[in-house]
Amino acid sequence: MDRHKFKAARLAQNMSQGALAKAVRLSPSEISRIECGYRDISPKEAQAIAAALGMMQPVIPAPVAVATVAVAASAATRPAPLSAIPAPSAPVAVLPVVAPPVIGSDLSDAVNFTELPDLGLLERGTLLPSAYREQLVAALARTTKILHTSRVRASVWREWRQFEKKIHALLHAG
């Protein structure tokens, strides 16, 4: 189930986060973090919350049905043989091939954003102190942007939050 659906069902029942937390044996802050997307939810927790809210669980099809559908779908999308494709009557313009963006690195698609921080940026190496500080400040700016983007996965958000703490500690250390 979706965290948004949990929150909507809880609000529709005029149930507080504390009451829901008590029903599922979690703390109110954990319920809040789940609803805000700052914490991942396990399937067991999702079932407990859905049961406490009186929500129906989705029916999961049997593996055989899924395999049958997958075979039928692959047969329907199979390309036609080359002999069945008519030859073009006019010259065809060839478009340049554009590489697709690296999956998980586009922050505009925050739900699928999976890029993790580069811990190598925290190492000074042979950089001058001023250049190292500029590197840390630039990394902090990117980190802040990621942390303030809504719908970033909780596990990814936590990694960036730890990275931010390390940057702050290095900047304060001088």
Backbone as CSV, one residue per row, in Angstrom:
resi,resn,N_x,N_y,N_z,CA_x,CA_y,CA_z,C_x,C_y,C_z
1,MET,0.836,-1.190,0.000,0.000,0.000,0.000,0.877,1.249,0.000
2,ASP,0.348,2.300,-0.461,1.024,3.579,-0.577,0.900,4.366,0.733
3,ARG,1.971,5.042,1.134,1.951,5.819,2.376,0.896,6.916,2.340
4,HIS,0.615,7.439,1.139,-0.402,8.477,1.000,-1.793,7.920,1.300
5,LYS,-2.019,6.668,0.884,-3.312,6.036,1.143,-3.490,5.783,2.640
6,PHE,-2.395,5.410,3.315,-2.475,5.203,4.764,-2.883,6.499,5.457
7,LYS,-2.225,7.577,5.075,-2.517,8.854,5.720,-3.953,9.292,5.428
8,ALA,-4.389,9.136,4.186,-5.747,9.527,3.819,-6.781,8.707,4.596
9,ALA,-6.529,7.414,4.751,-7.464,6.556,5.487,-7.471,6.928,6.966
10,ARG,-6.299,7.245,7.510,-6.218,7.633,8.928,-6.982,8.931,9.157
11,LEU,-6.792,9.909,8.273,-7.478,11.191,8.416,-8.987,11.055,8.199
12,ALA,-9.384,10.171,7.275,-10.808,9.962,7.020,-11.515,9.390,8.252
13,GLN,-10.767,8.657,9.073,-11.337,8.063,10.285,-11.135,8.955,11.508
14,ASN,-10.594,10.149,11.296,-10.270,11.055,12.406,-9.407,10.376,13.458
15,MET,-8.457,9.588,13.001,-7.556,8.872,13.899,-6.239,9.642,13.981
16,SER,-5.742,9.820,15.190,-4.464,10.515,15.357,-3.317,9.551,15.050
17,GLN,-2.148,10.123,14.813,-0.970,9.288,14.598,-0.668,8.477,15.846
18,GLY,-0.932,9.052,17.008,-0.694,8.344,18.267,-1.595,7.133,18.409
19,ALA,-2.868,7.276,18.047,-3.799,6.149,18.139,-3.404,5.038,17.169
20,LEU,-3.018,5.424,15.948,-2.580,4.429,14.978,-1.298,3.753,15.448
21,ALA,-0.391,4.544,15.993,0.879,3.996,16.480,0.640,2.967,17.586
22,LYS,-0.286,3.283,18.475,-0.595,2.356,19.568,-1.182,1.062,19.016
23,ALA,-2.015,1.173,17.990,-2.661,0.000,17.405,-1.665,-0.923,16.705
24,VAL,-0.610,-0.355,16.136,0.358,-1.172,15.388,1.689,-1.340,16.116
25,ARG,1.732,-0.848,17.359,2.919,-0.997,18.207,4.164,-0.322,17.612
26,LEU,3.972,0.899,17.130,5.065,1.763,16.679,4.938,3.065,17.446
27,SER,5.973,3.888,17.396,5.885,5.193,18.045,5.185,6.170,17.100
28,PRO,4.557,7.209,17.652,3.920,8.212,16.784,4.909,8.852,15.816
29,SER,6.149,9.015,16.254,7.141,9.617,15.349,7.447,8.691,14.170
30,GLU,7.393,7.366,14.395,7.620,6.431,13.291,6.471,6.517,12.287
31,ILE,5.240,6.643,12.793,4.093,6.799,11.895,4.253,8.080,11.075
32,SER,4.672,9.148,11.726,4.886,10.421,11.035,5.959,10.284,9.961
33,ARG,7.061,9.631,10.292,8.160,9.454,9.335,7.723,8.598,8.143
34,ILE,6.885,7.577,8.413,6.372,6.741,7.331,5.476,7.571,6.415
35,GLU,4.563,8.335,7.011,3.634,9.133,6.213,4.349,10.217,5.408
36,CYS,5.428,10.760,5.947,6.171,11.812,5.242,7.141,11.243,4.220
37,GLY,7.405,9.946,4.282,8.325,9.318,3.345,9.771,9.342,3.790
38,TYR,10.021,9.691,5.049,11.388,9.717,5.555,11.826,8.351,6.068
39,ARG,10.919,7.392,6.072,11.232,6.064,6.583,10.556,5.055,5.673
40,ASP,11.295,4.007,5.318,10.711,2.934,4.528,9.800,2.113,5.423
41,ILE,8.861,1.441,4.817,7.911,0.634,5.561,8.052,-0.817,5.117
42,SER,8.118,-1.718,6.086,8.240,-3.130,5.762,6.870,-3.684,5.394
43,PRO,6.834,-4.791,4.665,5.540,-5.392,4.322,4.727,-5.761,5.572
44,LYS,5.398,-6.216,6.609,4.704,-6.590,7.848,4.054,-5.352,8.485
45,GLU,4.785,-4.227,8.501,4.239,-2.984,9.048,3.076,-2.478,8.186
46,ALA,3.213,-2.621,6.873,2.148,-2.185,5.967,0.872,-2.979,6.221
47,GLN,1.021,-4.288,6.444,-0.147,-5.114,6.731,-0.787,-4.701,8.051
48,ALA,0.040,-4.449,9.071,-0.489,-4.067,10.377,-1.227,-2.727,10.299
49,ILE,-0.658,-1.764,9.586,-1.295,-0.455,9.454,-2.597,-0.584,8.669
50,ALA,-2.567,-1.352,7.569,-3.778,-1.545,6.768,-4.873,-2.213,7.604
51,ALA,-4.504,-3.186,8.421,-5.489,-3.861,9.265,-6.060,-2.896,10.306
52,ALA,-5.197,-2.073,10.904,-5.653,-1.118,11.921,-6.584,-0.065,11.323
53,LEU,-6.392,0.237,10.038,-7.231,1.242,9.370,-8.429,0.612,8.659
54,GLY,-8.524,-0.730,8.712,-9.642,-1.417,8.069,-9.562,-1.390,6.561
55,MET,-8.354,-1.367,6.027,-8.171,-1.303,4.579,-8.048,-2.717,4.021
56,MET,-8.490,-2.905,2.814,-8.361,-4.197,2.135,-6.945,-4.313,1.580
57,GLN,-6.358,-5.478,1.716,-5.045,-5.729,1.137,-5.206,-6.109,-0.330
58,PRO,-4.305,-5.680,-1.203,-4.414,-6.054,-2.608,-4.194,-7.550,-2.794
59,VAL,-4.901,-8.140,-3.747,-4.740,-9.558,-4.033,-3.545,-9.714,-4.946
60,ILE,-2.622,-10.580,-4.548,-1.419,-10.819,-5.347,-1.675,-12.058,-6.185
61,PRO,-1.565,-11.975,-7.519,-1.843,-13.136,-8.361,-0.834,-14.239,-8.134
62,ALA,-1.243,-15.468,-8.395,-0.365,-16.617,-8.237,0.773,-16.512,-9.239
63,PRO,1.942,-17.077,-8.911,3.079,-16.993,-9.827,2.789,-17.570,-11.204
64,VAL,1.942,-18.604,-11.284,1.621,-19.200,-12.570,0.915,-18.187,-13.464
65,ALA,-0.043,-17.445,-12.894,-0.775,-16.448,-13.668,0.154,-15.354,-14.169
66,VAL,1.104,-14.942,-13.324,2.053,-13.906,-13.722,2.920,-14.401,-14.870
67,ALA,3.386,-15.652,-14.790,4.224,-16.204,-15.845,3.443,-16.306,-17.150
68,THR,2.175,-16.724,-17.080,1.344,-16.837,-18.273,1.139,-15.484,-18.924
69,VAL,0.878,-14.456,-18.112,0.686,-13.108,-18.643,1.975,-12.604,-19.274
70,ALA,3.123,-12.883,-18.628,4.403,-12.416,-19.162,4.699,-13.059,-20.508
71,VAL,4.402,-14.360,-20.677,4.641,-15.042,-21.945,3.735,-14.474,-23.020
72,ALA,2.462,-14.250,-22.674,1.519,-13.686,-23.642,1.937,-12.275,-24.054
73,ALA,2.405,-11.485,-23.087,2.818,-10.114,-23.383,4.054,-10.097,-24.271
74,SER,5.007,-11.017,-24.016,6.219,-11.021,-24.829,5.912,-11.467,-26.255
75,ALA,4.931,-12.374,-26.418,4.552,-12.808,-27.759,3.874,-11.680,-28.517
76,ALA,3.101,-10.867,-27.808,2.390,-9.765,-28.463,3.331,-8.647,-28.877
77,THR,4.460,-8.498,-28.179,5.383,-7.403,-28.487,6.580,-7.862,-29.304
78,ARG,6.570,-9.100,-29.765,7.675,-9.627,-30.549,7.735,-8.886,-31.887
79,PRO,8.928,-8.444,-32.328,9.005,-7.694,-33.581,8.693,-8.582,-34.789
80,ALA,8.192,-7.956,-35.825,7.890,-8.682,-37.060,9.195,-9.075,-37.743
81,PRO,9.197,-10.185,-38.490,10.421,-10.565,-39.210,10.753,-9.510,-40.264
82,LEU,12.037,-9.403,-40.613,12.483,-8.384,-41.562,11.791,-8.511,-42.912
83,SER,11.441,-9.729,-43.311,10.793,-9.907,-44.609,9.401,-9.288,-44.629
84,ALA,8.763,-9.092,-43.465,7.419,-8.542,-43.391,7.419,-7.011,-43.399
85,ILE,8.586,-6.395,-43.212,8.666,-4.933,-43.166,8.869,-4.411,-44.579
86,PRO,7.987,-3.524,-45.044,8.135,-3.013,-46.409,9.359,-2.094,-46.524
87,ALA,9.968,-2.120,-47.669,11.125,-1.263,-47.921,10.650,0.176,-48.063
88,PRO,11.416,1.146,-47.541,10.991,2.545,-47.656,11.065,3.004,-49.104
89,SER,10.069,3.818,-49.492,10.035,4.302,-50.865,10.858,5.581,-51.021
90,ALA,11.080,6.300,-49.926,11.851,7.537,-49.963,13.003,7.419,-48.971
91,PRO,14.045,8.250,-49.142,15.150,8.190,-48.196,14.656,8.494,-46.770
92,VAL,15.236,7.796,-45.849,14.846,7.953,-44.447,15.910,8.768,-43.734
93,ALA,15.484,9.774,-42.961,16.428,10.590,-42.205,16.932,9.785,-41.004
94,VAL,18.218,9.823,-40.797,18.815,9.106,-39.675,19.000,10.097,-38.533
95,LEU,18.371,9.806,-37.406,18.474,10.678,-36.237,19.666,10.272,-35.389
96,PRO,20.324,11.253,-34.776,21.459,10.900,-33.927,20.968,10.136,-32.694
97,VAL,21.784,9.216,-32.251,21.458,8.422,-31.072,21.836,9.236,-29.843
98,VAL,20.856,9.436,-28.974,21.087,10.182,-27.741,21.090,9.184,-26.590
99,ALA,22.153,9.218,-25.814,22.248,8.289,-24.689,21.209,8.651,-23.640
100,PRO,20.497,7.651,-23.123,19.509,7.950,-22.076,20.218,8.375,-20.793
101,PRO,19.561,9.178,-19.972,20.204,9.591,-18.726,20.430,8.377,-17.825
102,VAL,21.427,8.465,-16.984,21.719,7.383,-16.055,20.523,7.231,-15.117
103,ILE,20.006,6.030,-15.033,18.825,5.786,-14.207,19.157,6.073,-12.752
104,GLY,18.295,6.825,-12.109,18.465,7.107,-10.693,19.239,8.362,-10.384
105,SER,19.705,9.103,-11.404,20.489,10.300,-11.138,19.712,11.586,-11.410
106,ASP,18.467,11.450,-11.883,17.652,12.614,-12.227,16.806,13.014,-11.027
107,LEU,17.116,14.137,-10.412,16.413,14.584,-9.219,14.997,15.060,-9.520
108,SER,14.698,15.351,-10.797,13.331,15.741,-11.131,12.383,14.547,-11.041
109,ASP,12.922,13.347,-11.053,12.149,12.119,-10.821,12.563,11.572,-9.459
110,ALA,12.169,12.285,-8.390,12.668,11.994,-7.042,12.304,10.606,-6.550
111,VAL,11.181,10.080,-6.990,10.768,8.755,-6.539,11.772,7.698,-6.977
112,ASN,12.330,7.850,-8.167,13.286,6.882,-8.695,14.741,7.324,-8.521
113,PHE,14.961,8.411,-7.780,16.318,8.912,-7.545,17.042,7.957,-6.605
114,THR,18.142,7.387,-7.054,18.890,6.415,-6.241,20.363,6.767,-6.104
115,GLU,20.776,7.906,-6.634,22.183,8.296,-6.559,22.593,8.478,-5.100
116,LEU,23.729,7.902,-4.739,24.240,8.030,-3.380,25.420,8.997,-3.382
117,PRO,25.711,9.593,-2.226,26.799,10.570,-2.183,28.157,9.937,-2.470
118,ASP,29.041,10.745,-3.057,30.409,10.315,-3.346,31.274,10.637,-2.138
119,LEU,31.615,9.621,-1.362,32.401,9.833,-0.148,33.831,10.281,-0.460
120,GLY,34.249,10.113,-1.699,35.573,10.570,-2.111,35.713,12.086,-2.040
121,LEU,34.584,12.798,-2.096,34.628,14.257,-2.001,35.046,14.724,-0.609
122,LEU,34.935,13.857,0.376,35.297,14.233,1.748,36.799,14.164,1.991
123,GLU,37.505,13.495,1.093,38.960,13.360,1.259,39.662,14.556,0.626
124,ARG,40.630,15.088,1.341,41.325,16.286,0.874,42.328,15.957,-0.225
125,GLY,43.046,14.866,-0.052,44.051,14.495,-1.040,45.130,15.565,-1.138
126,THR,45.426,16.013,-2.342,46.474,17.012,-2.576,45.909,18.415,-2.786
127,LEU,44.645,18.593,-2.526,44.027,19.905,-2.727,44.522,20.924,-1.709
128,LEU,44.605,22.159,-2.148,44.903,23.257,-1.238,43.713,23.439,-0.297
129,PRO,43.939,23.993,0.896,42.819,24.167,1.839,41.646,24.949,1.249
130,SER,41.919,25.990,0.472,40.827,26.785,-0.103,40.052,25.978,-1.144
131,ALA,40.750,25.208,-1.967,40.095,24.392,-2.983,39.282,23.272,-2.327
132,TYR,39.830,22.702,-1.245,39.118,21.642,-0.525,37.828,22.193,0.084
133,ARG,37.927,23.409,0.651,36.735,24.029,1.246,35.676,24.305,0.171
134,GLU,36.103,24.782,-0.992,35.167,25.019,-2.096,34.501,23.720,-2.528
135,GLN,35.269,22.637,-2.561,34.725,21.330,-2.918,33.664,20.894,-1.913
136,LEU,33.937,21.103,-0.628,32.976,20.742,0.420,31.713,21.598,0.340
137,VAL,31.887,22.888,0.076,30.734,23.789,-0.019,29.863,23.406,-1.220
138,ALA,30.481,23.061,-2.339,29.719,22.639,-3.516,28.967,21.332,-3.235
139,ALA,29.640,20.402,-2.552,28.985,19.137,-2.197,27.839,19.387,-1.226
140,LEU,28.020,20.329,-0.319,26.969,20.666,0.644,25.761,21.280,-0.070
141,ALA,26.005,22.107,-1.072,24.898,22.717,-1.819,24.079,21.651,-2.537
142,ARG,24.739,20.704,-3.181,24.026,19.612,-3.863,23.277,18.749,-2.854
143,THR,23.911,18.469,-1.736,23.292,17.655,-0.695,22.040,18.334,-0.147
144,THR,22.123,19.625,0.091,20.973,20.379,0.605,19.821,20.334,-0.387
145,LYS,20.137,20.466,-1.672,19.093,20.403,-2.701,18.402,19.046,-2.674
146,ILE,19.172,17.974,-2.545,18.599,16.625,-2.513,17.749,16.428,-1.269
147,LEU,18.254,16.881,-0.122,17.524,16.694,1.137,16.228,17.499,1.176
148,HIS,16.146,18.570,0.393,14.941,19.393,0.384,14.024,19.094,-0.803
149,THR,14.309,18.007,-1.519,13.446,17.574,-2.606,12.480,16.538,-2.043
150,SER,11.208,16.773,-2.229,10.232,15.835,-1.682,10.196,14.545,-2.485
151,ARG,9.779,13.494,-1.845,9.575,12.170,-2.406,10.847,11.407,-2.707
152,VAL,12.015,11.862,-2.206,13.230,11.070,-2.334,13.066,9.877,-1.405
153,ARG,13.449,8.699,-1.868,13.307,7.490,-1.061,13.987,7.669,0.291
154,ALA,13.380,7.087,1.307,13.877,7.247,2.674,15.296,6.723,2.833
155,SER,15.603,5.574,2.255,16.946,5.007,2.399,17.996,5.905,1.737
156,VAL,17.657,6.473,0.593,18.577,7.381,-0.107,18.709,8.675,0.688
157,TRP,17.585,9.194,1.184,17.594,10.432,1.964,18.490,10.292,3.193
158,ARG,18.400,9.146,3.865,19.237,8.943,5.064,20.719,8.969,4.733
159,GLU,21.124,8.377,3.605,22.537,8.392,3.199,23.011,9.822,2.954
160,TRP,22.174,10.609,2.285,22.545,12.009,2.020,22.585,12.813,3.316
161,ARG,21.711,12.493,4.254,21.708,13.206,5.547,22.998,12.928,6.309
162,GLN,23.467,11.682,6.318,24.732,11.335,6.966,25.893,12.050,6.276
163,PHE,25.825,12.119,4.949,26.853,12.804,4.179,26.896,14.286,4.564
164,GLU,25.708,14.898,4.711,25.632,16.301,5.110,26.275,16.518,6.477
165,LYS,26.027,15.634,7.406,26.612,15.746,8.752,28.141,15.677,8.686
166,LYS,28.664,14.793,7.850,30.122,14.669,7.705,30.717,15.943,7.107
167,ILE,30.035,16.526,6.123,30.518,17.770,5.507,30.549,18.884,6.552
168,HIS,29.469,19.010,7.334,29.424,20.052,8.374,30.562,19.870,9.369
169,ALA,30.820,18.644,9.760,31.893,18.379,10.724,33.247,18.786,10.127
170,LEU,33.478,18.481,8.856,34.742,18.864,8.215,34.858,20.371,8.062
171,LEU,33.775,21.039,7.717,33.823,22.502,7.570,34.055,23.199,8.912
172,HIS,33.469,22.672,9.984,33.660,23.271,11.299,35.034,22.976,11.858
173,ALA,35.621,21.849,11.441,36.966,21.505,11.919,38.032,22.424,11.311
174,GLY,37.675,22.995,10.177,38.599,23.971,9.576,39.375,23.361,8.517
